[in-house]
Amino acid sequence: MRKILAILMLLLWGIGEHFLGLNNNYEYDEDTFIFIGEYTSDLVESENVVLTSYDEYKKIFNSDKLTEEDFENNNYVVLETAFNPLSDRNITPVSYELKVNNLEVEIAVDTECEEGEVNYNYYLFKADKSLSMVQVEINYTLNFINFYDSNCTTYDKPLIYLYPDADMEVTVKLGNPNKLTTTYPKYNGGWEVLARRDGTLKDLKTNREIYGLYWEGIGTAKEVSEEGFVIKGDDTIEFLEDKLRILGLSDREANEFIIYWLPKLEHNKYNYIRFETLEEINEYMPLDINPKPDSLIRVIMDYKPLDKEIKVKEQKLITPKREGFTVVEWGGSLIN
């Protein structure tokens, strides 16, 4: 009897593994990922396109990589990877995991930090003919080439708070995930959280209680601008308390900002400080939030330690509105 039960358990486990997609984590191979080519424009409107016919394929791609026969037994998932041809090298899928209709792909990128227009690499993921709908998540692993000798900087400690009018489920997506270096909770194509009125969050993927969404990223190095502020290290606390209030942070948010950045600023003789405009932040890392917030406050501080005082034009700061469903983010970046 025990042997029969054991056999039945193994059979059920095998059936579940087949239909639920358990342990379908595979290494990259060229038969599964077909590289279609590099394009200078975005060819697909959705991130989750499944090609079910040769006619669909030819309508999008001017490529002879696939034939009508290829579609007799397979459908193909479109994978779009945005990249900067001046900076990014060796953009390669390294592994993937397929669970039912969810496809998660790991992409490795060797990168520097040079400014340039965005291009697109397209791969097609070979799937079973039964797969006609899919949710695609692309995660990037960045390998920085000669980071300290290149035109690079990092965006440190951006933390996102959500303050809805009523408890609600919220999806947050970052517009340039290929620039991310660290995230918590793990980004995996986006964050899905239960946002509560008191500002606390529940990560719906892990069921963990959190209070913010954390990310760091890589960007092009900045220079000291003609406007900003030059502040003595000893005056850091008073300066930040004043300016963060003007920029719309609450006392608690300002407190957390100061706790993180004070050790990096107060021991310098002087610091050049400039706060990026909302337009600059949105260009570097767009935020896609659903439902859309009524108020969006993003504070990114660029700073550079100085041995002596320099003259700059004082930056004019604008106080944003803070009403309704409000999203707040703060972080900073060192000017090399």
SERO-4910 file (N, C-alpha, C, O; in steps of 0.05 Angstrom, whole numbers):
BEGIN
 pado doro    nc1    nc2    nc3   cac1   cac2   cac3    cc1    cc2    cc3    oc1    oc2    oc3
  Met    A     17    -24      0      0      0      0     17     25      0     12     44    -15
  Arg    A     38     25     17     56     48     18     70     53     -9     74     76    -17
  Lys    A     78     30    -22     91     33    -48     72     46    -68     80     63    -84
  Ile    A     46     37    -68     27     48    -86     23     78    -81     22     94   -100
  Leu    A     21     86    -56     18    114    -49     42    131    -58     40    153    -68
  Ala    A     66    119    -54     91    133    -62     91    137    -92     98    159   -102
  Ile    A     82    117   -108     82    119   -137     62    141   -145     67    157   -163
  Leu    A     38    140   -132     18    161   -138     28    189   -132     22    207   -148
  Met    A     42    192   -110     53    218   -103     73    228   -124     73    251   -132
  Leu    A     90    209   -133    109    217   -154     96    225   -180    104    244   -193
  Leu    A     74    209   -187     59    216   -211     46    243   -209     47    259   -228
  Leu    A     34    249   -186     21    275   -182     41    297   -183     36    319   -194
  Trp    A     64    293   -171     85    313   -172     95    319   -200     99    342   -208
  Gly    A     98    297   -216    106    300   -243     86    315   -260     93    332   -277
  Ile    A     60    309   -256     39    322   -270     38    352   -263     35    369   -280
  Gly    A     40    357   -237     40    385   -228     64    401   -239     61    424   -247
  Glu    A     87    388   -240    110    401   -251    107    408   -280    115    429   -290
  His    A     93    389   -295     89    393   -324     70    416   -329     75    434   -346
  Phe    A     47    417   -314     27    437   -320     31    463   -306     23    484   -316
  Leu    A     44    463   -282     48    488   -268     75    501   -274     79    524   -266
  Gly    A     92    487   -288    117    499   -296    138    500   -274    154    518   -274
  Leu    A    137    482   -254    156    483   -232    184    474   -242    186    457   -259
  Asn    A    205    488   -231    232    482   -238    239    485   -267    258    472   -277
  Asn    A    223    501   -282    230    506   -310    249    529   -312    244    550   -325
  Asn    A    272    526   -299    293    547   -300    316    536   -317    329    516   -310
  Tyr    A    321    549   -340    339    538   -359    360    558   -366    357    582   -364
  Glu    A    383    548   -376    404    565   -386    398    573   -414    382    560   -428
  Tyr    A    410    595   -423    406    605   -450    417    586   -471    438    575   -467
  Asp    A    402    583   -493    412    569   -516    401    582   -541    379    593   -540
  Glu    A    416    581   -563    409    595   -587    384    583   -601    372    597   -617
  Asp    A    377    558   -595    353    547   -607    328    558   -594    307    560   -607
  Thr    A    330    565   -569    306    576   -554    304    606   -558    282    616   -560
  Phe    A    327    620   -557    327    649   -561    338    655   -589    362    651   -594
  Ile    A    322    664   -607    331    670   -634    335    700   -637    316    716   -634
  Phe    A    360    708   -642    366    737   -644    357    746   -672    365    736   -692
  Ile    A    338    766   -672    327    776   -697    343    799   -708    347    800   -732
  Gly    A    352    817   -691    368    839   -701    367    863   -683    352    864   -664
  Glu    A    382    884   -692    383    910   -678    367    930   -694    370    931   -719
  Tyr    A    350    945   -680    333    965   -694    336    991   -680    341    992   -655
  Thr    A    332   1013   -695    334   1040   -683    308   1050   -672    307   1071   -660
  Ser    A    286   1035   -677    260   1044   -667    246   1021   -652    253    998   -656
  Asp    A    227   1028   -635    212   1009   -620    191    997   -639    173   1011   -649
  Leu    A    192    971   -642    174    958   -662    149    947   -650    130    941   -665
  Val    A    147    944   -624    123    932   -611    113    951   -590    128    965   -576
  Glu    A     86    953   -588     74    971   -568     71    958   -541     72    972   -521
  Ser    A     69    932   -540     65    918   -514     90    903   -507    106    895   -524
  Glu    A     94    898   -480    116    882   -471    111    852   -472    129    836   -466
  Asn    A     86    844   -478     78    816   -476     66    806   -502     44    796   -502
  Val    A     82    808   -524     72    800   -550     80    771   -556    103    763   -554
  Val    A     60    755   -564     65    728   -573     57    726   -603     35    732   -610
  Leu    A     76    718   -619     71    715   -648     61    687   -653     74    667   -646
  Thr    A     38    684   -665     26    658   -670     26    650   -699     18    628   -706
  Ser    A     35    668   -717     35    661   -745     59    675   -759     70    695   -749
  Tyr    A     66    664   -781     88    675   -797     81    703   -807     98    721   -809
  Asp    A     55    707   -814     46    733   -824     50    755   -803     58    777   -809
  Glu    A     44    748   -777     49    767   -755     79    774   -753     86    797   -750
  Tyr    A     95    754   -755    124    757   -754    134    776   -776    149    795   -770
  Lys    A    126    771   -801    136    787   -823    125    816   -822    138    835   -831
  Lys    A    102    819   -810     90    846   -807    107    864   -789    109    888   -794
  Ile    A    120    852   -769    136    867   -750    165    869   -758    177    890   -757
  Phe    A    176    846   -766    205    845   -771    212    840   -800    199    824   -813
  Asn    A    230    855   -810    241    851   -836    265    832   -834    288    841   -837
  Ser    A    259    807   -829    280    787   -824    272    760   -835    249    753   -836
  Asp    A    292    745   -844    288    718   -855    297    697   -836    302    674   -844
  Lys    A    300    703   -810    309    684   -791    289    661   -787    297    638   -783
  Leu    A    263    667   -790    243    646   -787    228    642   -813    227    659   -830
  Thr    A    216    618   -815    201    611   -839    172    603   -830    167    600   -807
  Glu    A    155    598   -850    128    590   -844    128    563   -829    111    558   -812
  Glu    A    147    546   -836    149    519   -823    155    522   -793    146    505   -777
  Asp    A    170    543   -785    176    546   -757    151    551   -740    151    545   -716
  Phe    A    130    561   -752    105    567   -737     86    544   -737     64    546   -725
  Glu    A     93    521   -750     74    499   -750     71    486   -722     49    478   -715
  Asn    A     93    485   -707     93    473   -681    100    492   -658    100    484   -635
  Asn    A    106    517   -664    115    536   -644    103    563   -647     97    572   -670
  Asn    A     99    577   -625     94    605   -624    119    618   -613    137    605   -602
  Tyr    A    121    645   -616    146    659   -608    139    684   -592    123    700   -600
  Val    A    152    686   -568    149    710   -551    169    731   -559    193    724   -561
  Val    A    160    755   -563    178    777   -570    192    788   -545    179    795   -526
  Leu    A    219    789   -546    234    800   -524    249    825   -534    265    823   -552
  Glu    A    242    848   -523    254    873   -531    273    883   -509    265    886   -486
  Thr    A    298    888   -517    318    899   -498    328    925   -508    341    927   -529
  Ala    A    322    947   -493    332    973   -501    361    976   -493    369    966   -471
  Phe    A    377    989   -509    406    992   -503    417   1016   -516    405   1027   -535
  Asn    A    440   1025   -506    454   1048   -516    478   1038   -532    497   1027   -519
  Pro    A    479   1040   -558    501   1028   -574    528   1040   -568    549   1028   -574
  Leu    A    529   1064   -556    555   1076   -548    566   1065   -522    589   1067   -516
  Ser    A    548   1052   -506    556   1044   -479    553   1014   -474    570   1002   -461
  Asp    A    531   1002   -484    525    975   -477    536    955   -497    535    959   -521
  Arg    A    547    933   -486    560    912   -502    549    885   -493    540    882   -470
  Asn    A    551    865   -511    545    837   -503    519    834   -488    518    825   -465
  Ile    A    497    843   -501    470    841   -488    460    813   -494    451    807   -516
  Thr    A    461    796   -474    456    767   -478    437    756   -458    441    760   -434
  Pro    A    416    741   -467    400    726   -447    418    704   -435    432    690   -450
  Val    A    416    700   -409    432    680   -396    416    657   -384    425    635   -382
  Ser    A    391    663   -377    374    642   -365    345    651   -367    339    675   -371
  Tyr    A    327    633   -363    299    640   -363    283    620   -346    292    597   -341
  Glu    A    260    629   -337    242    612   -322    213    615   -333    204    638   -334
  Leu    A    200    594   -341    174    594   -351    155    579   -333    158    555   -328
  Lys    A    135    594   -322    115    582   -304     88    589   -316     79    612   -314
  Val    A     74    569   -327     48    573   -339     51    595   -360     63    591   -381
  Asn    A     39    619   -356     40    641   -375     59    663   -366     57    685   -377
  Asn    A     77    658   -348     96    678   -338    124    670   -347    135    649   -340
  Leu    A    137    688   -363    164    683   -372    182    704   -360    179    728   -364
  Glu    A    202    695   -345    222    713   -332    249    707   -345    258    684   -345
  Val    A    262    728   -355    287    725   -370    308    742   -357    304    765   -350
  Glu    A    332    731   -353    355    745   -343    372    754   -366    380    737   -383
  Ile    A    379    780   -368    395    791   -389    421    802   -377    420    818   -358
  Ala    A    444    794   -388    470    804   -379    479    826   -399    477    822   -423
  Val    A    488    848   -388    497    871   -404    524    880   -394    527    887   -371
  Asp    A    544    881   -412    569    895   -406    565    924   -414    558    930   -437
  Thr    A    571    943   -396    563    970   -401    584    990   -391    598    986   -371
  Glu    A    586   1012   -405    600   1036   -396    578   1058   -393    555   1052   -390
  Cys    A    586   1083   -392    567   1104   -388    571   1127   -407    582   1148   -400
  Glu    A    564   1123   -432    566   1143   -452    538   1150   -462    521   1133   -464
  Glu    A    533   1176   -467    507   1185   -476    503   1177   -505    521   1178   -521
  Gly    A    478   1170   -512    472   1162   -539    442   1156   -542    428   1152   -522
  Glu    A    433   1154   -567    406   1147   -572    400   1118   -565    418   1101   -567
  Val    A    376   1112   -557    368   1085   -550    362   1069   -575    348   1078   -593
  Asn    A    374   1045   -577    367   1025   -597    354   1001   -584    351   1000   -560
  Tyr    A    346    982   -601    332    959   -590    342    933   -603    345    931   -627
  Asn    A    348    914   -585    354    887   -594    329    870   -591    315    872   -570
  Tyr    A    324    853   -610    300    836   -609    308    806   -610    323    798   -628
  Tyr    A    298    792   -590    300    763   -591    272    751   -592    253    764   -583
  Leu    A    270    727   -603    245    713   -602    249    687   -586    268    672   -591
  Phe    A    232    684   -566    233    660   -548    215    639   -560    190    643   -562
  Lys    A    226    616   -567    211    594   -578    194    581   -557    204    572   -536
  Ala    A    167    580   -562    149    569   -542    131    548   -555    130    546   -580
  Asp    A    117    533   -539     98    513   -549     75    527   -563     68    550   -556
  Lys    A     63    513   -581     40    525   -597     17    532   -579      0    549   -586
  Ser    A     15    519   -556     -7    525   -537     -4    552   -523    -24    561   -511
  Leu    A     20    563   -523     24    588   -509     17    612   -527     30    618   -546
  Ser    A     -5    625   -520    -15    647   -536    -16    673   -520    -19    695   -532
  Met    A    -15    671   -493    -15    694   -476      8    692   -456     14    670   -447
  Val    A     22    714   -450     45    712   -433     49    738   -419     43    760   -429
  Gln    A     60    736   -394     69    760   -379    100    758   -378    111    740   -366
  Val    A    113    777   -390    142    777   -393    155    795   -372    147    818   -369
  Glu    A    175    785   -358    192    801   -340    221    798   -348    231    776   -350
  Ile    A    234    821   -354    262    820   -362    278    834   -340    273    857   -333
  Asn    A    297    819   -329    315    829   -308    343    832   -319    353    813   -332
  Tyr    A    356    854   -313    383    860   -324    404    857   -303    400    866   -280
  Thr    A    426    843   -310    450    842   -293    471    858   -307    480    851   -329
  Leu    A    480    880   -295    499    898   -307    528    892   -299    533    890   -275
  Asn    A    545    890   -318    574    887   -313    588    913   -323    589    917   -347
  Phe    A    597    929   -305    608    955   -312    637    952   -322    654    941   -309
  Ile    A    642    963   -346    669    961   -358    684    986   -350    676   1008   -356
  Asn    A    707    982   -336    724   1004   -328    708   1026   -315    710   1049   -323
  Phe    A    692   1019   -295    673   1038   -283    687   1063   -274    678   1085   -280
  Tyr    A    709   1061   -260    722   1085   -248    737   1102   -268    744   1125   -263
  Asp    A    742   1090   -292    755   1105   -313    735   1115   -334    743   1129   -353
  Ser    A    710   1109   -331    690   1116   -351    673   1139   -342    676   1149   -320
  Asn    A    655   1147   -359    637   1170   -354    612   1161   -339    590   1164   -348
  Cys    A    617   1150   -315    595   1137   -300    590   1152   -273    608   1164   -262
  Thr    A    566   1150   -264    559   1157   -236    537   1139   -227    524   1125   -243
  Thr    A    532   1138   -201    510   1122   -190    489   1139   -178    494   1160   -167
  Tyr    A    464   1129   -179    442   1141   -165    438   1124   -140    430   1101   -141
  Asp    A    444   1136   -116    445   1121    -91    419   1126    -75    410   1149    -72
  Lys    A    409   1104    -64    388   1104    -44    361   1116    -52    346   1123    -34
  Pro    A    354   1118    -78    326   1126    -82    306   1108    -68    307   1084    -71
  Leu    A    289   1121    -53    268   1106    -37    241   1118    -44    238   1143    -42
  Ile    A    222   1102    -50    196   1111    -59    175   1104    -37    173   1082    -28
  Tyr    A    160   1125    -29    138   1122    -10    112   1126    -25    110   1141    -44
  Leu    A     91   1111    -16     64   1113    -28     45   1121     -6     44   1108     15
  Tyr    A     29   1142    -11      9   1151      9    -18   1153     -5    -26   1175    -14
  Pro    A    -34   1132     -7    -60   1134    -19    -81   1145      0    -77   1146     24
  Asp    A   -103   1154    -12   -126   1164      5   -140   1141     19   -151   1144     40
  Ala    A   -139   1117      6   -151   1093     18   -134   1069     10   -119   1070     -9
  Asp    A   -135   1048     26   -119   1025     21   -125   1015     -8   -148   1013    -16
  Met    A   -104   1010    -23   -108   1001    -51    -83    986    -60    -61    989    -50
  Glu    A    -87    969    -81    -65    955    -94    -53    974   -115    -68    986   -130
  Val    A    -26    976   -114    -12    995   -132     10    980   -146     24    964   -134
  Thr    A     13    985   -172     36    975   -188     54    998   -194     46   1019   -204
  Val    A     81    993   -189    101   1013   -195    122   1001   -214    133    980   -208
  Lys    A    126   1015   -236    147   1006   -255    167   1028   -261    159   1052   -262
  Leu    A    192   1021   -263    213   1040   -270    219   1039   -300    221   1017   -311
  Gly    A    221   1062   -312    221   1063   -341    247   1054   -354    247   1047   -378
  Asn    A    270   1053   -339    295   1044   -351    307   1022   -333    327   1026   -320
  Pro    A    294    999   -333    304    977   -315    332    968   -322    345    955   -305
  Asn    A    341    973   -347    368    965   -354    389    982   -341    413    975   -342
  Lys    A    381   1003   -327    401   1020   -312    402   1012   -282    418   1023   -267
  Leu    A    385    994   -273    384    987   -245    407    969   -237    416    952   -252
  Thr    A    418    975   -213    439    958   -202    431    943   -177    440    921   -172
  Thr    A    412    954   -161    403    942   -137    374    950   -132    366    973   -137
  Thr    A    358    931   -124    330    937   -117    321    920    -92    331    898    -88
  Tyr    A    303    932    -77    291    917    -55    263    928    -49    261    953    -45
  Pro    A    242    912    -49    242    884    -57    253    880    -85    253    900   -101
  Lys    A    260    856    -93    271    852   -120    250    861   -141    227    855   -139
  Tyr    A    260    876   -160    243    889   -179    227    870   -197    203    871   -198
  Asn    A    241    852   -210    228    831   -226    205    841   -243    183    831   -243
  Gly    A    212    862   -259    192    872   -278    173    892   -267    157    904   -281
  Gly    A    174    897   -241    156    917   -228    150    909   -200    154    886   -192
  Trp    A    139    928   -185    131    923   -157    100    923   -156     87    940   -168
  Glu    A     89    904   -142     61    902   -137     57    902   -107     66    884    -93
  Val    A     43    923    -96     41    926    -67     13    933    -59     -3    944    -75
  Leu    A      6    927    -35    -18    938    -22     -9    962     -7      7    961     12
  Ala    A    -18    986    -16    -10   1011     -3    -32   1020     16    -56   1020      8
  Arg    A    -24   1026     40    -44   1033     60    -43   1064     65    -24   1077     59
  Arg    A    -64   1074     77    -67   1103     82    -44   1113    100    -36   1136     98
  Asp    A    -34   1096    118    -13   1105    137     14   1104    124     34   1111    137
  Gly    A     16   1097     98     42   1096     84     56   1070     85     77   1067     72
  Thr    A     47   1051    101     59   1024    101     51   1009     77     30   1013     65
  Leu    A     68    990     69     64    975     44     66    945     50     80    937     69
  Lys    A     52    929     34     55    900     35     62    891      7     47    895    -12
  Asp    A     86    878      4     95    868    -22     77    844    -29     78    824    -14
  Leu    A     62    845    -50     43    824    -56     56    799    -68     44    778    -69
  Lys    A     82    802    -76     96    779    -86    108    762    -64    111    738    -66
  Thr    A    116    775    -42    129    761    -20    112    761      6    118    747     25
  Asn    A     91    778      7     75    782     31     91    794     54     82    792     77
  Arg    A    113    807     48    129    821     69    119    849     73    111    862     54
  Glu    A    119    858     98    112    885    105    137    903    101    158    897    111
  Ile    A    134    925     86    156    944     80    145    972     83    120    976     85
  Tyr    A    162    992     82    152   1019     82    161   1035     58    154   1059     56
  Gly    A    178   1024     41    187   1038     17    197   1019     -4    204    996      2
  Leu    A    200   1029    -28    210   1014    -51    238   1026    -57    240   1050    -63
  Tyr    A    258   1009    -57    286   1018    -58    299   1010    -84    296    987    -93
  Trp    A    313   1029    -97    329   1022   -121    354   1038   -122    355   1060   -110
  Glu    A    374   1028   -136    397   1044   -143    403   1039   -173    396   1018   -183
  Gly    A    417   1057   -185    422   1054   -214    448   1068   -223    461   1081   -207
  Ile    A    454   1064   -248    477   1075   -261    469   1096   -281    449   1094   -294
  Gly    A    485   1118   -282    478   1139   -300    503   1153   -311    526   1146   -303
  Thr    A    499   1172   -328    522   1187   -340    532   1207   -320    516   1221   -306
  Ala    A    558   1210   -318    570   1228   -298    561   1257   -303    556   1265   -325
  Lys    A    558   1271   -281    549   1299   -282    573   1318   -276    594   1309   -268
  Glu    A    568   1343   -280    588   1364   -274    575   1385   -257    551   1387   -254
  Val    A    592   1401   -244    582   1423   -228    569   1443   -246    581   1452   -266
  Ser    A    545   1451   -240    530   1469   -256    535   1498   -247    547   1503   -227
  Glu    A    525   1517   -263    529   1545   -256    509   1553   -234    512   1574   -222
  Glu    A    490   1536   -228    471   1542   -206    472   1519   -186    480   1496   -192
  Gly    A    463   1525   -162    463   1505   -140    468   1519   -114    459   1542   -110
  Phe    A    482   1505    -96    488   1517    -69    516   1507    -62    524   1485    -68
  Val    A    531   1524    -48    557   1516    -37    555   1520     -6    551   1542      3
  Ile    A    556   1498      8    550   1498     37    574   1486     52    586   1467     44
  Lys    A    580   1499     75    600   1487     93    590   1460    104    566   1457    109
  Gly    A    609   1442    107    601   1416    118    587   1418    145    569   1403    151
  Asp    A    596   1437    161    585   1441    188    556   1451    187    541   1449    206
  Asp    A    548   1463    164    521   1474    161    502   1455    147    480   1463    139
  Thr    A    510   1430    143    494   1411    128    466   1407    139    446   1408    124
  Ile    A    464   1403    165    438   1397    177    418   1419    173    396   1414    163
  Glu    A    426   1444    179    407   1466    176    399   1470    147    376   1476    141
  Phe    A    419   1467    129    413   1470    101    393   1449     91    373   1457     78
  Leu    A    397   1424     97    379   1403     88    352   1405    101    331   1402     87
  Glu    A    350   1411    126    324   1415    139    307   1436    125    283   1433    121
  Asp    A    320   1458    117    306   1480    104    298   1473     76    275   1476     68
  Lys    A    317   1462     60    312   1457     32    293   1434     28    276   1434      9
  Leu    A    295   1413     44    277   1390     41    249   1397     47    230   1386     36
  Arg    A    245   1416     66    218   1426     72    207   1440     48    184   1435     40
  Ile    A    223   1457     35    214   1471     11    208   1452    -11    189   1456    -27
  Leu    A    223   1430    -14    219   1411    -35    196   1392    -30    190   1375    -47
  Gly    A    183   1394     -7    159   1379     -2    161   1354     14    141   1340     17
  Leu    A    184   1348     26    187   1324     42    174   1329     70    176   1351     81
  Ser    A    163   1308     81    152   1310    108    176   1308    128    199   1303    120
  Asp    A    171   1314    153    192   1312    174    204   1284    174    229   1282    177
  Arg    A    188   1264    173    198   1236    174    216   1230    149    237   1219    152
  Glu    A    206   1238    125    222   1233    101    248   1248    101    269   1238     94
  Ala    A    247   1274    110    271   1290    112    290   1278    133    314   1278    128
  Asn    A    279   1268    155    296   1255    175    311   1231    163    335   1229    168
  Glu    A    298   1215    148    311   1191    136    331   1200    115    353   1188    112
  Phe    A    325   1221     99    343   1232     80    369   1241     94    391   1234     85
  Ile    A    366   1257    114    389   1268    128    406   1247    142    430   1248    141
  Ile    A    393   1227    154    408   1206    167    426   1191    147    448   1184    154
  Tyr    A    416   1188    122    432   1173    103    455   1191     92    477   1182     89
  Trp    A    449   1217     85    468   1233     71    486   1250     89    507   1259     80
  Leu    A    479   1254    114    495   1270    131    524   1260    134    542   1277    132
  Pro    A    529   1234    138    557   1225    141    574   1230    116    598   1231    117
  Lys    A    560   1233     92    575   1237     67    580   1267     62    596   1274     45
  Leu    A    567   1284     78    569   1313     73    583   1329     95    599   1346     89
  Glu    A    576   1323    120    584   1341    142    614   1342    147    624   1362    159
  His    A    629   1321    139    658   1321    145    674   1334    123    699   1335    125
  Asn    A    661   1343    101    675   1357     80    677   1387     87    659   1397    101
  Lys    A    697   1400     77    700   1428     84    677   1444     71    664   1460     85
  Tyr    A    672   1439     46    648   1450     32    636   1428     15    648   1408      9
  Asn    A    610   1433      8    597   1415    -11    582   1432    -32    568   1451    -25
  Tyr    A    585   1425    -57    568   1436    -78    543   1418    -79    546   1393    -80
  Ile    A    520   1430    -78    495   1415    -78    476   1427    -99    472   1451   -100
  Arg    A    463   1409   -114    442   1418   -133    421   1397   -133    427   1373   -133
  Phe    A    395   1405   -133    373   1387   -134    363   1385   -163    356   1405   -175
  Glu    A    362   1360   -173    353   1356   -200    323   1364   -203    308   1361   -185
  Thr    A    316   1374   -227    289   1381   -233    273   1355   -237    284   1334   -243
  Leu    A    246   1358   -234    229   1334   -239    232   1324   -268    232   1300   -273
  Glu    A    236   1343   -287    239   1335   -315    265   1319   -319    265   1300   -334
  Glu    A    286   1327   -305    312   1312   -307    309   1284   -296    319   1265   -307
  Ile    A    296   1282   -273    293   1256   -260    276   1238   -277    282   1214   -280
  Asn    A    254   1249   -287    236   1233   -303    249   1223   -329    243   1201   -339
  Glu    A    267   1239   -340    281   1231   -364    300   1208   -359    302   1189   -374
  Tyr    A    314   1209   -335    332   1187   -329    318   1162   -320    324   1140   -330
  Met    A    298   1164   -303    283   1141   -293    254   1147   -291    244   1155   -270
  Pro    A    239   1144   -313    210   1149   -312    197   1130   -292    206   1108   -288
  Leu    A    175   1140   -280    159   1124   -262    132   1119   -275    118   1138   -283
  Asp    A    123   1094   -276     97   1087   -285     82   1075   -262     87   1053   -253
  Ile    A     62   1090   -251     48   1082   -227     18   1079   -234      6   1097   -245
  Asn    A      7   1057   -226    -21   1051   -231    -34   1041   -205    -26   1021   -194
  Pro    A    -55   1055   -195    -67   1080   -205    -49   1104   -205    -30   1105   -189
  Lys    A    -54   1123   -223    -37   1146   -225    -40   1164   -200    -63   1170   -192
  Pro    A    -18   1173   -188    -20   1190   -164    -30   1218   -171    -26   1228   -194
  Asp    A    -42   1232   -151    -49   1260   -155    -25   1278   -152    -24   1299   -165
  Ser    A     -6   1270   -135     18   1286   -130     42   1268   -132     43   1246   -121
  Leu    A     63   1278   -146     88   1263   -148    111   1282   -140    115   1303   -153
  Ile    A    126   1274   -119    149   1290   -109    174   1273   -112    176   1252    -99
  Arg    A    193   1281   -128    218   1267   -132    241   1286   -125    244   1307   -137
  Val    A    258   1278   -106    280   1294    -97    306   1278   -101    311   1259    -87
  Ile    A    322   1287   -120    349   1275   -124    370   1297   -120    369   1317   -134
  Met    A    388   1293   -101    408   1313    -95    435   1305   -107    446   1283   -101
  Asp    A    445   1322   -125    472   1318   -136    491   1334   -117    486   1356   -110
  Tyr    A    514   1322   -111    533   1336    -93    562   1329   -100    568   1309   -113
  Lys    A    580   1348    -93    608   1344    -97    624   1357    -74    620   1380    -68
  Pro    A    640   1341    -60    657   1353    -38    677   1373    -50    688   1368    -71
  Leu    A    682   1394    -35    700   1415    -44    720   1422    -22    714   1421      1
  Asp    A    745   1428    -31    765   1437    -12    763   1467     -6    771   1477     15
  Lys    A    751   1482    -25    748   1510    -21    722   1520    -33    710   1506    -49
  Glu    A    713   1543    -24    687   1554    -33    689   1563    -62    710   1574    -70
  Ile    A    668   1558    -77    666   1568   -104    640   1584   -106    622   1581    -90
  Lys    A    638   1601   -127    614   1618   -130    596   1605   -151    604   1598   -173
  Val    A    570   1602   -143    550   1592   -162    525   1609   -158    521   1621   -137
  Lys    A    508   1609   -178    482   1622   -176    463   1605   -159    461   1581   -164
  Glu    A    450   1617   -139    433   1602   -121    409   1590   -137    395   1604   -151
  Gln    A    405   1564   -133    384   1550   -147    357   1557   -135    354   1558   -111
  Lys    A    337   1563   -153    310   1569   -144    295   1542   -141    294   1527   -161
  Leu    A    284   1537   -118    269   1512   -114    239   1517   -114    230   1538   -105
  Ile    A    225   1498   -124    196   1500   -126    183   1480   -107    191   1457   -106
  Thr    A    163   1489    -92    149   1472    -73    126   1458    -88    108   1472    -98
  Pro    A    126   1432    -90    105   1418   -104     79   1416    -87     80   1419    -63
  Lys    A     57   1410   -100     32   1405    -85     34   1378    -72     48   1360    -82
  Arg    A     20   1375    -50     20   1349    -36     -9   1345    -27    -17   1352     -5
  Glu    A    -25   1332    -46    -53   1327    -40    -62   1302    -54    -50   1294    -74
  Gly    A    -83   1289    -43    -93   1265    -55    -73   1242    -53    -56   1242    -34
  Phe    A    -74   1223    -71    -55   1201    -72    -28   1212    -79    -23   1221   -101
  Thr    A     -9   1211    -59     17   1224    -62     39   1203    -63     39   1184    -47
  Val    A     57   1206    -82     81   1189    -84    106   1207    -79    108   1228    -92
  Val    A    123   1198    -62    147   1213    -55    172   1196    -59    171   1172    -52
  Glu    A    193   1207    -70    218   1193    -74    241   1211    -68    241   1235    -74
  Trp    A    262   1200    -55    286   1215    -51    311   1198    -56    310   1174    -52
  Gly    A    333   1211    -64    358   1197    -68    380   1218    -74    375   1241    -70
  Gly    A    403   1209    -84    425   1227    -90    445   1215   -108    445   1191   -114
  Ser    A    463   1232   -117    484   1223   -136    509   1240   -132    508   1264   -131
  Leu    A    532   1226   -131    558   1240   -127    568   1249   -154    568   1234   -174
  Ile    A    576   1275   -155    590   1285   -179    619   1279   -177    633   1288   -158
  Asn    A    629   1263   -195    657   1254   -194    676   1277   -200    701   1273   -200
***
